[in-house]
Amino acid sequence: MSKPYVLGIDIGGTNTVFGIVDARGHVVASDSIKTRKHNNFNDYVEELHLEVMRLLKLNDAEEKIQGIGIGAPNANYYNGMIENGVNLPWGNNVALAETVSRAFNGIPVAVTNDANAAAIGEMTYGAARGMKDFIMITLGTGVGSGIVINGQIVYGHDGYAGELGHVIVKRNNGRMCGCGRTGCLEAYASATGVARTAREFLELRSDPSIMRNLDIDEITSKDVYDAAMAGDKLAKEIFEYTGKILGEAFADMIAFSSPQAIILFGGLSKSGDLLLKPLREAMDKNVLSIFRGKTKVLLSELKESDAAVLGASALGWEAKYRADVAINSQIISE
Amino acid sequence: MSKPYVLGIDIGGTNTVFGIVDARGHVVASDSIKTRKHNNFNDYVEELHLEVMRLLKLNDAEEKIQGIGIGAPNANYYNGMIENGVNLPWGNNVALAETVSRAFNGIPVAVTNDANAAAIGEMTYGAARGMKDFIMITLGTGVGSGIVINGQIVYGHDGYAGELGHVIVKRNNGRMCGCGRTGCLEAYASATGVARTAREFLELRSDPSIMRNLDIDEITSKDVYDAAMAGDKLAKEIFEYTGKILGEAFADMIAFSSPQAIILFGGLSKSGDLLLKPLREAMDKNVLSIFRGKTKVLLSELKESDAAVLGASALGWEAKYRADVAINSQIISE
């Protein structure tokens, strides 16, 4: 077995992407299945196994997989379960790690949530290479986060740490958030949040904007971006508003863990200086003086499609390592 | 050398307390000197050394000290310096670890800030024994914090992480904070903050209070506590206001690191249910649902006078261990 591989699996709300990854982080081959095709979890794992085996065979890699890493919404690193997987069709308390490991003849499996997987990918292969302290913020439909301290993902005592999309940025009269509370960062700084800001601004104000030609109920963050790039003043203000809220929130995160960098990931992070300029200004203005100028705001260096698979694959090596350590301790204790 | 000891030193703004501590966390003997007697740092260390040696001799422990741990405001674990030691008389950039180690014939020294030292003390000998994830919040003149994740103090990339007294709790029209910004937790939830709330309430409102018999400019958190215990409604409301702000801030901290407990330390934490009841209510009400009911709010189990010395002493064992590892790696590499 000259070239060991791991398998990285990213279970998203729509697609499940899996990749064969070598020790240097090269995705040898990848493919995907539909996440929602089966309402029964065992059927889903059976199809996943079938398709993965097909890909392994094509790449002459059936005997080479050392470990499997999986990123999935609400997947818990400690117990290998998906708990409260609201975006997934299999109900609560799915034994993810155990079921997948069994399907693959006992290959060791480790799981974590998707935001943590992206952070592991960034640390192992992306913009956070060599960093021991950073925070990864995913600006997508929601706002996710993966926190790394002392070179380790922060899981907290229950496996669910790192919900920075749900720190409160508006204590009074804040927007409703999907979590049931009001004023969360996610309600403002996600792609959805930007669209909500656009609707608020367009309804409450009367200054001209090319966005007034759009159906206000269908407006997206992409529409706001396009308008801002075309020079629309109101659209630019929406990004300033969003960046300011993010920068203020980042200043508080820095007071917690003093990271070397905060790394942005996800669709909205591609807005460039429209978002980054007001974000950095607000962060510098609001951060405690001993931290000023120290924490970089960087963009992810991984392709969005690769990051979670690469991160999951890095977790696959960890699963292999943990299994080896467990076996060795058993040998020693015998 | 049958019984090894370490030395724990707590450098406070007024007193420097030092104790000889055994491996089980028993303070064999302790004493103190005045921190501000010498404006020259070398003179200060000379006196400290003299007094420590006297105490060691009295306890037949001159040859037994394995390591020295020091807690001091703004002391940096990574480089052993006190940087920006605003409350201390020796200027910026004092080589604390190096100077003390030299005075003590090369005994290994490790330093950290006072809030982290208290957290280490609590983890090693107090309410956080056995916990790998907790946050220690010191409610004193200011609000300090020591954060433990995966069993390790969070130092951040620069050694200064854990400034939770300076997260922003009032984004608009917040109170001035000693740090130069406005709206910090410390400006509301410290002993000083409680006194400020009392002044605000007494000036802006007209309902009766026994505190109106006091000189409003001299009012302290102790006065507010005494009034509340005597049944004063306005004084009780001040604790409710303070507890609510703390509980809301704690809910955001939980979203970051999902700690098993938040442990309160310092004078104001002794206010009992006056503070704890509204604090816990606000925390439960504001925390993200997946964390609800999981994080305990506990009181420190260490005497305030002992906590920092014990924490520093635990760091002394770490200093000894680090020195041994460094020597062993050198032997191996030779």
Boltz contact constraints between the chains, C-beta under 6 A:
constraints:
  - contact:
      token1: [A, 133]
      token2: [B, 156]
      max_distance: 6.0
  - contact:
      token1: [A, 133]
      token2: [B, 157]
      max_distance: 6.0
  - contact:
      token1: [A, 149]
      token2: [B, 149]
      max_distance: 6.0
  - contact:
      token1: [A, 149]
      token2: [B, 154]
      max_distance: 6.0
  - contact:
      token1: [A, 150]
      token2: [B, 152]
      max_distance: 6.0
  - contact:
      token1: [A, 152]
      token2: [B, 150]
      max_distance: 6.0
  - contact:
      token1: [A, 154]
      token2: [B, 149]
      max_distance: 6.0
  - contact:
      token1: [A, 154]
      token2: [B, 257]
      max_distance: 6.0
  - contact:
      token1: [A, 156]
      token2: [B, 133]
      max_distance: 6.0
  - contact:
      token1: [A, 156]
      token2: [B, 257]
      max_distance: 6.0
  - contact:
      token1: [A, 156]
      token2: [B, 258]
      max_distance: 6.0
  - contact:
      token1: [A, 157]
      token2: [B, 133]
      max_distance: 6.0
  - contact:
      token1: [A, 157]
      token2: [B, 258]
      max_distance: 6.0
  - contact:
      token1: [A, 157]
      token2: [B, 260]
      max_distance: 6.0
  - contact:
      token1: [A, 158]
      token2: [B, 258]
      max_distance: 6.0
  - contact:
      token1: [A, 158]
      token2: [B, 294]
      max_distance: 6.0
  - contact:
      token1: [A, 160]
      token2: [B, 258]
      max_distance: 6.0
  - contact:
      token1: [A, 160]
      token2: [B, 290]
      max_distance: 6.0
  - contact:
      token1: [A, 161]
      token2: [B, 257]
      max_distance: 6.0
  - contact:
      token1: [A, 161]
      token2: [B, 258]
      max_distance: 6.0
  - contact:
      token1: [A, 163]
      token2: [B, 255]
      max_distance: 6.0
  - contact:
      token1: [A, 163]
      token2: [B, 288]
      max_distance: 6.0
  - contact:
      token1: [A, 166]
      token2: [B, 255]
      max_distance: 6.0
  - contact:
      token1: [A, 166]
      token2: [B, 288]
      max_distance: 6.0
  - contact:
      token1: [A, 167]
      token2: [B, 252]
      max_distance: 6.0
  - contact:
      token1: [A, 167]
      token2: [B, 255]
      max_distance: 6.0
  - contact:
      token1: [A, 179]
      token2: [B, 288]
      max_distance: 6.0
  - contact:
      token1: [A, 252]
      token2: [B, 167]
      max_distance: 6.0
  - contact:
      token1: [A, 255]
      token2: [B, 163]
      max_distance: 6.0
  - contact:
      token1: [A, 255]
      token2: [B, 166]
      max_distance: 6.0
  - contact:
      token1: [A, 255]
      token2: [B, 167]
      max_distance: 6.0
  - contact:
      token1: [A, 256]
      token2: [B, 256]
      max_distance: 6.0
  - contact:
      token1: [A, 257]
      token2: [B, 154]
      max_distance: 6.0
  - contact:
      token1: [A, 257]
      token2: [B, 156]
      max_distance: 6.0
  - contact:
      token1: [A, 257]
      token2: [B, 161]
      max_distance: 6.0
  - contact:
      token1: [A, 258]
      token2: [B, 156]
      max_distance: 6.0
  - contact:
      token1: [A, 258]
      token2: [B, 157]
      max_distance: 6.0
  - contact:
      token1: [A, 258]
      token2: [B, 158]
      max_distance: 6.0
  - contact:
      token1: [A, 258]
      token2: [B, 160]
      max_distance: 6.0
  - contact:
      token1: [A, 258]
      token2: [B, 161]
      max_distance: 6.0
  - contact:
      token1: [A, 260]
      token2: [B, 157]
      max_distance: 6.0
  - contact:
      token1: [A, 288]
      token2: [B, 163]
      max_distance: 6.0
  - contact:
      token1: [A, 288]
      token2: [B, 166]
      max_distance: 6.0
  - contact:
      token1: [A, 288]
      token2: [B, 179]
      max_distance: 6.0
  - contact:
      token1: [A, 290]
      token2: [B, 160]
      max_distance: 6.0
  - contact:
      token1: [A, 294]
      token2: [B, 158]
      max_distance: 6.0
